[in-house]
């Protein structure tokens, strides 16, 4: 399998030494690659909507205490380290979405640097530049880079463990043994698939460094002892769970062990075209393919290590999958991208300079212009959050009927500072998910007077429950289009006002209720209209504040609910919610009269108010607003 004659020679080789000029060129090239990686990774961090799994993870790490975090993730398919690390991170620096995602970007950039250093140690500067470029522009890496999940840290830790292992094979000292032990434990406590990379290292010792096997066995025993406290939890997760390990048959998102499943793995790992990158990696595994002696075509210790790193985490899950426990999934393939990059870097390193430059340019252009991995599905959650931010009130509850996306929807609402009194993840409560209240959904709804209901992938229709509790729908069903072939919809429900206000505008519109509140976003006025008859046209509603001298100082006019609830669609007896947001930043503190007027914008005909309390009856003063 490997070049036996090269073992003793290679294990005694000195570390790569570069002349000062070559070192400077290599350093500058590495800096440029890191800048390229940062340019590709950072732009989407702040605005890309939260991914389904990411929303659940952010919700998990925002639990009050580490014990609460562990209780929440107990049935997930990942060990605890990254959850607890992010929990501590957000307690120190805050829970802005950008801060969560920057951790993963930093991990990837460090993974690029470690890949560069490992390739430099093993094969030289040209291989190092090639490997760093490939990792930086890998589509599988770019897919997961913007999201708060384990995979970015997994890539970094896989490169870190392998680099430390390579250093350990050069100097079997206590310092490097301790460093490897800590890195391996961090890898195992971050993602279970990291164990396959450690197995690859163990096989490399058995094949290449048999004389060091006793020392490595000692390291393995220390790692096993350090992992032993988590072993019962790992076995519990393997037997079932509500999120990741869906049943005792394995990972919920595993690919089938057939041609289609293997095509997915190849597409995600090798990119487009798969044959090009597979061929370049195979050439790198073969060692110095232009050598004169046949035995030099066999892997060296360096290429054997990279080959095992690439092959074992694919082949072992296939074997385990065939035995009945499904582990073959493409997401952990991100930890193998550095191994693939190193083998391709080794291939290019053996080429003439002109061929190296040409092929590296082709690889870079190909990676930047093709899609070599399946993009995550990101729903219209910012649009949903914007709707809620524009129209929800501190007296409202947010009710979400959805699957795992419920956490994603709620996190978007939190980031958008939607002012609701509480969130009710109805599906999760009914199914008894981790850390959800034992109080029935119907009892929580009974305490509310108004709710915003957001529905997506819901198997339960909560509207009859609201109707039974006396709620009526006060907005049209607002449709955000289809996401993964299912509609995303929202609507407001409220109890009818006990004592409707007396004002009517024209013959068709009664102003039944007025509510208002002030926050950093300005003055928010909630109007509830009742249709006394079907309005024959679309009326505009003007809401305004009067200065002490009687002049209009600030105003907002639009069709009801910013055009989402035009009066021509109203039916007799229906209740209709209408929000108007007025800026107050430029207003001096004080008390202001709040007025309402109804008119048709095209001819400026004003609907008279009854009962009339003013000389013209063109508007009514409904409240007094205090601006602090």
N, C-alpha and C positions, 0 to 999 in steps of 0.2 A: 504493500500500500504506500510505502514511503521510501525515500532514498536512504537505505540503511547505511551506505557508506558516508552519507553526509551528516549523520546524526552527531557523531563526536565532533566533527569539524564545526558544524553550525552551532552546537551548544557552547563552543569555546570562542565564537566570534566576538570581537569587541563591539561595543555600541557604535551605531552610525556616527561618523565624525564628518562634519562638513567644513570646508574652508570658509573663512569669514565672508567672502563675496557670495559664495553659494548659500551660506546660511542667511544672509540678508535677502537674497532673491527668494528663497524658500519662505522666509517670514512674511515678506510683502505679498507673495502669492497667497499665503494662508489668510492674511488679513483681508485681501480682496474677496476670497471665497466666503469668509465670515460675513462680510458686508453684503454679498449676494444673498446669502442665507437669510440675513436679517431683513433685507428688502423684500424677499418673497414671503416671509413669515408674518411680519408685523402689520401690514395694511389692513387685514381683515379682523384684527383682534377686537376692536371696540364696537363695530357695527354689525357683524355677522350674528344672526339670530342664534339663540342657544340650542344646541343639539339635544335630542331626547335624553340620552344617557348623561350628558353634561348637566342638564337641569336637575336630574335626580341627584347627581354627585354634589352639586353646589348646595342643594337643600340638605343633604346628609351632613356635610362638614359645617353647616351653619347651626347645627344643634348646640344646645347650651353648654354641655360638658363633654369631655372625651368619652365618658361612660354612655352618654346619650348617643354620641356618634357611633360607638361600637354596637349599641342596641339596634340602631337604625340599619346598619350595613351587615348585620349578623348573617343574613341569608343571601348576601351577594356572592359573586364569584371572584372576589379579589381579597387578598390579605389586607391588614389594617394600616400599614405604614403610611401610605400616601394620603389616606383619609385623615389620619391624625396629624400629619405634617401640614396639610392644608387647613385643618381646623385651627392649629396654632398660628399659622400664617395669617389667616383672616382675623383672628383675635388681636393680632399685633398691628397689622397695617390697614385693616378695613376690608370690606366685602364688595368693593367695586368689581364689576365683571372684568375689566382690564387687568386688575391685580391678580385675579385668579388665573387668567390666561397667560400672563407674563411668566408665571412659574414654568409652564410647559415650554414656552419659547426659549427661556434660559436653558432648560434641560436639553432641548434640541441643539442649541448653539454649542453647548458644552459637549454634546455627543459628536457634533461635527469636529470640534477641536480634538477630542480623544481619538476619533477615527483617523484624523490627520497624523497625530503623533504615533499611533500604532502602525500605520502604513509607513511612516518615516523610519521607525525602528526596524521594521521587518524588510522593507523593500527599497526605500530610498525616496528622495524628494519628488520625483515625477509621479511615482505611485501615490505618494501622500496627497499631492494636489488633485490627482484624478479621483481618489477615494473621497476627498472632501467635497469636490464638485458633484459627484454622483449622489452622495448623501444629502447635500444641500438642495438638490433639485429633484429628489425622489418624489413622485406623486403620492405614494403611500404616506410619506412623511408630511407632505404639504396638506394632505387631507385632514390629518389629525392635529396638525400644529396649532390651529386657532382654538382648540377645545380643551377644556379642563377634564382630562381623563388620564389614566395610568400610562397610556402608550408612549407618550413623549418621554416620561421619566424612565420607562422600560428601555427605550433605545439608548438613552444616556448610560444607564446602569449596565446594560449588556456590553457596551463599548468599554466602560470603566473596568468591569470585571475581567474582560478579556485582555485589556492592556496590562492590568496588574498581574494577571496570570502569566502573560508573556514576560514581564519583568521578573516574576518569581522564578520562571524557568532559567533565567540568566543568573540570578543570585538567590539561592535558597537560604535566605536569611530570615530571622525571626520578624524583622520589620515588615518584609514583603509578605510573609505568611499571615501576619496579623492584619495587614491591609486587605489581603484577599479575603480573609474571613469576614471582615466587616462589610466589604463590598458585596460579597455573596449573600450575606444575611439581609442586607438592604434590598438586594434583587429579589430574594425569595419572599420577603415580607411586603413587596410591592406588587408582584404578579406571579401567579403560579407557573406560567410558562417559562419564567426565568430558570426553573429547575432544569429544563432541557439544555440550556446553555452551559450550566454547571456540569451536566452529564457529558457534554461535548469536551469540556476541559478534562474531565476524568478519563475519558477514552484517549485523549491526547497523551496524558501521562502514561497510560498503559502501553501505548504504542511507541512513544518517542523517548520517554524518560522513566523507564522501568526502575532504574537504580534509585530514583527519588520517590518511588511509590510509598515507602513507609512514612516519609515526611508528609506527603500529600494526604495519605490516609489519616494522619493525625489532624490535619486541617479539616478534612471531611467530618471527622468525629466531633470536632469543636463546632462546626457549622450545624451538624445534626442536633447537638445538644442545645444550641441556641434557638433552633427552630422547634424543638420539642414542645414548648408551651402552646404553640399555635396549632399543633397537629390535630388535636381533637376538633377544633373549630373548622379546620380544613376538611376533615372527614365529614362533619355535619353538613358543610356546604356542598360537598360532593354527593350527598344523599338526597339533596333537594333544596329548593329555595324559590322565592317569589320573583326574583329579578334575573339572575344570571344562570345558575345551574337549575334549569327549569324542572328537572326531575332526576332520578337516579341514573338516567341514561346519558348524562353528560351535559355539555354546554348548550344553552338554548339556541345560540346563533351559529352553531357548527355547520360547516358545509357538508354535503353528502360525499361519501367516499366513492365517487364515480368520475366519469370523464368531465361532467359539468363542474363538479366541485373542485377537481384538480385544475381545470381551466381557470377558475376564479382565483385559486391560490397563485398560479403562475402569472396571471394578469396583474394581481395586486403586488406581488413581490418583484417580478422582473420588469414590469412596465411594458411599453410598446416601442419597438417590436420585441416580444419575449425572446424570440430565437437569437437576436443580436446579443442581448445581455447574458442569456444563458451560455451562448457560445464563447463570449469573452471570459466569463467566469470559469468555464471548463478549461479554457486555454491557460488561465492563471493557475488553476489547480494542478495542471500537468507540469508546472514548474517551468524551467527554462526550455521552452519547446524547440528552440533552435540549437540545442546542444548536440554534440557529436556522438556521445555515448547513449545507448538506449536507456540505461538505468537513470540517466539524468532527466528523463521524461517523468519520472515518478515524483510524487509530492515531497517537498522538503518539510522540515518541522514547521516553517511559517505557513506554507500553503496547506499542510495537513491540518493545522489549527483552524485556518479560515474555512477549509472545506468541511470540517466537522461542525464548526459553528453554524454554517449554512445548512448542512444536511440533517443533522440530528434533530433540531426542533421542527423539521418537517416530517421526517420519516417516523420518529417515535409517536407523534400524535396519530399518524396514519395507522400504525400497528395497534395502538390503544383503541382507536376508532373501530378498527376491524374486529377487535375483541368485544365491542359492545358499549364502550364509553366514549361518547362523541367529544373530541377535542380539536378536530381539524377546523380551524377558523382563521380567516385571513388577518384579522386585526393584530394579533401578536407577531405577524410576519415583520412588523416594523422593527423588531429587535434584531432581525437578520440582515437588514439593509446595509449596515457597516461591513458585514462579512462579504456580501456580494460586491460592495464597492472595493474592498481590499483586493479581492481576486481579480477584478477587472483592472484595478490600478497596477497590479503585478504584470498583467498581460501588456498593458500599454508601456510599462517601464522597460520591457524587453525590446521595444520597437525602435527603429531609427527615429531621430528627433523629428524629422518632417512628418513621419507617419504618426508619431505620438501626438503632435500638435493637431494634425488633420482629424484624427479619430476623436480626440478630446473635444474639439470644436463641434464635430457631428453629434457627439453624445450630449453636449450642453444644449445645442440647438434643438435636438430631438426632445429632451426632457422639458424644455421651456415651451414647446409648441404642441406637444401631444398630451393626451390624458391617459395616464397609465394606472389609474386606481379609481375605484368607485367613490364618488363624492358622497358625503353624508347628506341626509335629507333635512333641510332647515325650513321650518314652516313660517307662516305669516304672523309670527308671534309679536313682532314689533308693532305691526298694524293693530293687532288686538289690544296690546298694551296702550297704544296711543288713543284708541277709542275709549278705553276705560279711564285713562288719565284725563281726557277731555270731559267725561260725563259722569264718573262715579263720585260719590260723596262719602264723608266719614260715617254717615248713618247707614250706608249700604254694606251688604255682605257680598263677597265674590264666591260664587258656587261654580265649581269646575266638574263637569262630567266627562272624564277622559281616562285613558290608561296611564302609562308612565309619563305621557306628555303633560299630565296635570301639574307635575313639579316644574316642568319647563314653562308652562303658561304662568304659573304663580311667580316664578323667578323673574320673568319679564315684567310682570305687574309690579313687583317689588322694586326692581331697578328703575322703572319709570315713575316711582313714587305715587302709585295709584292710591288714593286716600280711602281705603275701605276699612271697616271695623274689624273684619276677620275674613279668612279664606276657609272655605269648606271643600275639601277634596272628597266629593261624595262617593265616587267609585271606590277609592281606597278605604274609606271608612266601612263601607258595606262589606268589602272583602277582607277586612281585618289586617291591612298591611302594617308594617312595622311603625311603631310610634304614633299610629292614628288613634283618635279618641274612641273610647268604647261607647260614647253617647250616640244613639241612633241619629241618622241624618235628619229624620223628620222632626226630632226634638230640637235640633240646632236650628232648623228652618223656622220652627214655631216661634223662636225668640226674635225673628227679624221682622222689619216692616217693609224693607225693599232689598232686592238682590239683583245682581247681574249674573246671568247664567251663561257660561261659555261651554260649548259642546264640541267634542271631537272624538271620533272613535269610541263613542259611548254605546254600550249595550243596554243601558238602562235609561228610560225616558223619565226624567224627574219632573216634567211639567205637570202631570196629574197630581203629584204630591203638593206642588205649589197651589194648584187650583183648589185642592181639598182644604188647604189652610187659609183660603180666602184671598190669595194673590190673583191679580189680573195682569196680563201682559200690557206694558205701557209703551213699548217701542216695537217697531217692526223687527222681524228676524233679520239681523244684519249678517250678511254672507261675505266671508273673506275668500271665497273660492275653494277649490279642492286642493287638498294636500295629501299626497300618497293615495289618491283616488277616493278620498273621503272629505265631506264638506266640513269647514270650520265656521261655526255660527255663534252669535251672541245676541242676547235680548235682555231687557230689563223687566222685572216683575215687581209689583208693589201692592200693598193693601190699599183699597179706596179710602180717601180721607173721611174721617168720621164726621167732620163739620165742613162741608165744602164752602169755599168763599162765594160771595153773592154776585161777583161781577161777570157780566156777559158782554161780549164784543160783537156787535151786529146781532144777527139772529141765530148764529150757529155755534159760537165758541164761548164756553163758560170757563173762566179761570178758577179752577177748583182748589188749587194749593200752590203756595209759594214758600220756598225755602232757600236760604242763602248762607254761604260761609266764605271766609277770607283766609287765604294762605299765601305762601310765597309766590304762587302763580297768579294772584290777583283775586278779584271778586267772582264767585261762581254762583249763579242764580238758577235754581231749579224751578221750573213752572210745570204744573200738571193741568192739562186741559181736558175738558169733557165736551164731546160733540153733542150739542142739542139737536142738530140736524146735519145731514151730510153737507159740508161746505162745497159750494159750486165752483170755487176757484182756489188757487194756491195763495194763501195769505202770508205775508211777512210779519214777523214779530220784532218789535223794537223794544229793547230793554236799556234803560239809561239811568244815570245819576244826575241829580240837579245840584248845582252849586248853591250856596246860601243866597245869592242874588237871583235865583230862579232860572239861570241859564243851564243848558245841558253841558256837563263837564266831561263825560265819557259815555260811550254808547256801544251797543252791539245789536245789529239787526240781521236776520236771516230767516229762511224758511225754518219751521220747527226742527229741532235736533240737527241744525246745520244742513238742512235739506234732506235728511234721511227719513223724515216723517212728514211729507207734504200734506197739507190739509185736504187736498182733493181726494186722498185715499182714506180719510177718516169715515167711520160709520157711526150712526146714532147710538149714543150711550157709551161709546168707548172712551177710555182714559188714555191720554197721550202725554208722554214725558218730553220736556223741551228744555235743553240746557243752553245758557248764555254765559260766556266767560268774558269779563271786562278787565282790562289792565288797570292797575291802581298804583304802579310804581311812581308816577308823576303827581299823584294827588297828595296834598297836605293832609295831615291827620285831622280827623273831625267827623261829624255826622252829616250824612247826605240822604236826601230822599230818593227812593228807588221807584222808578216809574215803568209802566208797560203800555205799549200802544200796538194796535193791529192795523195793517194797511195793505193795499195792493201797490207793488212797487212801480208798475208800469204807468199808472195814472195818478199815484199818490192819494188815492181815495182812502180816507181814514174811517175805520169802523167805529161807530159811536159806542160809548160805554154806558151801561145801565147797571145798577142805579148810578145816577150822575151826581158827582160831588164837586164838580168844577164848572167853570163858566162855559167851556167849550165842549166838555165831555169827550175829548179826543184821546185822553189817556187816564190812567188811574195810578195814584201813589199807593203802592202795596206794602211798603215797609220803610224803615229807616236803617241805613247801613252805617256802622262805625268803622272807620279806617284807622287803625292804630298808628 
